[in-house]
Each structure stands twice: as C-alpha cells, then as structure tokens.
Amino acid sequence: RAERREVERVVTDALSNLQGEFKGRYYPLSNMTEEEQDKLIDDHFLFDKPVSPLLLASGMARDWPDGRGIWHNDAKTFLVWINEEDHTRLISMQKGGNINQVFQRFCKGLNLVEQEIRKKGWEYMWNEHLGYVLTCPSNLGTGMRAGVHIKIPNLSKDPRFETFLNAMKLQKRGTGGVDTAAVGGTFDISNADRLGKSEVELMQVLIDGIDRMVQMEKELEKGKSIDRLFPAGIVSETKKGRKW
C-alpha cells in the first residue's frame, strides 16, 4: 500500500506541473461516488475494478480503491490512469479520424511526463532486451496499443474476418474494453504486436488496416465483392474448400 501511494504521489506531483494543452486535474477514486465512476467508465475515460480471477489472484485489486485515480487534461484528450494494472497508463484520445494528431499528442505527453518524473529521480522502467516493462507480458516492448472505434457491420459478418485481422497484425474487442462484445457492429481495432516494431511502425500497421477495412465496408454496402481487398493467401469464400 505504501509503495502504491508513493507512485500516486510522484506521478500526481509531476502531472501538476504540466501546462498548455496538458494542464489538467487529478481525481482519486477514493473521492468519487459510484455514479461518477460509472459515468467516466461509460465515457471510456476510467478503468473499472478488476473482476478477472487472474487479476484478482495477482493482487491487482488489493486495497481497492486506495492509491488509484485518473488524471486528465482540461480537454479530456490526454489521460493518465494511476495504479490500475500498471503504475501508470498514458492515453491520448479524441473523436474523429485524425490519428496523426492523437499520436503526436501521445508522444509529446509521454515525454513531458517522464521529464517531470526524472526531476524527482524516477523514470519509466525500460530494459534493453525487453523494451518497456509492464505488468502484462503481452505488452512488453513498446507497451503501446493504438486503437480505433470503427463500425463495420457488414465486414464483421464475413467468415474470413478473423483471418483478415490476423494477416493484418490486428486484434479486435468491444468498445467497452477487454473481454467485451461488439455492439451494433462497432469494434475497437488495434495493433496486435507490441514487441519487435517501433511505435511509428505499429501506428502504420493500424492505419493501413483501418484504411483497408473502410474500403471493404464501403464495397459491401454497395453489394460488391471484396475478394481483391483481402491479403494474399486468403481465398475467397466461394473457392474455399472446393479444391479437387
């Protein structure tokens, strides 16, 4: 508990020094009502209390909600979760399709926060072999998950959708977070890899994938075939299993 509170103190002190578009405020969970927490969770700003047996067994919910909270800038486009799964989780987000703007804000904010933390003698945990070290092994490397909420009711019904995502190095989930189902054909699509590529390369993987998915959905809306838009190696459904 003492270490968790120390993380909260160090990070909130650093965040309080941010200015300009990054000027914001910290909201500890212990001071929030359930209604306020539910509203922030529904708006995709706040994390929920863990319920997964794996997370609970690891002690992630110990002393909940002590030492946990959310900080965000005034525009709610840059957020920092404190002591959820990791010590900190930094998030850049906004509505619309300007992914470049979101990424630029993310990079700038990431560096500004570490500059302030370094003044106190701390830094992000990084290993030359593993990259950034996070709680979940699947996030080793860049630790970056870049996601887009996209509505693809037609494409998502195609039996090759999962195969397409795998080929494009993408993953899907519901907009409510991990282990949630998509509603109304709206998915959270993100890069599947964290390790082995740079942050810029992973962003390009997402951009290329989303661009292709938009093309495919538009073609399906017109009743046209999308066979030519699948990566090489994914056979069309009409040919699948018909080799003699």
Residue pairs with C-beta under 8 A, 6 or more apart in sequence:
1 62
1 63
1 66
1 67
4 63
4 66
4 67
4 68
4 83
5 66
5 67
7 67
7 82
7 83
7 87
7 88
8 28
8 67
8 68
8 69
8 82
8 83
10 117
10 120
10 122
11 71
11 80
11 82
11 87
11 88
11 113
11 117
12 26
12 69
12 71
12 82
13 116
13 120
14 113
14 116
14 117
14 119
14 120
15 24
15 26
15 71
15 80
15 113
15 116
16 26
17 116
18 24
18 73
18 112
18 113
18 116
21 73
21 75
21 77
21 78
21 105
22 73
22 78
22 108
22 109
22 112
23 73
23 74
24 71
24 72
24 73
24 74
24 78
25 71
25 72
25 74
26 69
26 70
26 71
26 82
27 69
27 70
27 71
27 72
28 65
28 68
28 69
29 37
29 64
29 65
29 68
29 69
29 70
30 65
30 66
30 68
30 69
32 40
37 46
37 48
40 46
40 70
41 47
41 48
44 93
44 175
45 70
45 72
45 76
45 79
46 70
46 81
47 70
47 81
47 84
47 85
47 89
48 177
49 61
49 64
49 65
50 56
50 60
50 61
50 85
52 179
55 61
55 85
60 85
60 135
67 82
67 83
68 82
68 83
68 84
69 82
69 83
70 79
70 80
70 81
70 82
71 79
71 80
71 82
72 78
72 79
72 80
73 79
77 92
77 93
77 94
77 102
77 105
78 90
78 91
78 92
78 105
78 106
78 109
79 90
79 91
79 92
79 93
80 88
80 89
80 90
80 91
80 113
81 88
81 89
81 91
82 88
85 134
85 135
85 136
86 134
86 135
88 113
90 106
90 109
90 110
90 113
91 106
92 102
92 103
92 105
92 106
92 109
93 102
94 101
94 102
99 146
99 148
99 203
99 206
99 207
99 210
103 146
103 203
107 199
114 123
114 124
117 123
117 124
124 132
125 132
125 133
126 132
126 133
127 133
130 140
130 141
130 195
131 140
131 141
131 142
131 143
131 194
131 195
132 139
132 140
132 141
132 142
132 143
133 140
134 140
134 143
138 194
139 145
139 194
140 194
140 195
141 193
141 194
141 195
141 196
141 197
142 194
142 195
142 197
142 198
142 199
142 202
143 194
144 191
144 194
144 199
144 202
145 190
145 191
145 194
146 190
146 191
146 202
146 203
146 206
147 188
147 189
147 190
147 206
148 188
148 189
148 190
148 206
148 210
149 175
149 186
149 187
149 188
150 186
150 187
150 189
150 210
150 213
150 214
151 184
151 185
151 186
151 187
152 185
152 186
152 187
152 213
152 216
152 217
153 184
153 185
154 185
154 217
154 220
154 221
155 161
155 213
155 216
155 217
155 220
155 226
156 182
156 185
156 187
158 164
158 220
158 226
158 237
159 237
160 230
160 234
160 237
163 234
164 230
164 231
164 234
165 171
165 172
165 189
165 192
165 209
166 192
167 230
167 231
167 233
167 234
168 205
168 208
168 209
168 212
168 231
169 191
169 192
169 193
169 205
169 209
170 189
170 190
170 191
170 192
170 205
170 206
170 209
171 189
171 190
171 191
171 192
172 182
172 187
172 188
172 189
172 190
173 179
173 180
173 182
173 187
173 188
173 190
174 180
174 181
174 182
174 183
174 187
174 188
175 182
175 183
175 186
175 187
175 188
177 188
189 206
189 209
189 210
189 213
190 206
191 202
191 203
191 205
191 206
193 202
193 205
194 202
197 205
212 229
215 229
216 226
216 229
219 225
219 226
219 229
220 226
225 236
227 236
230 236
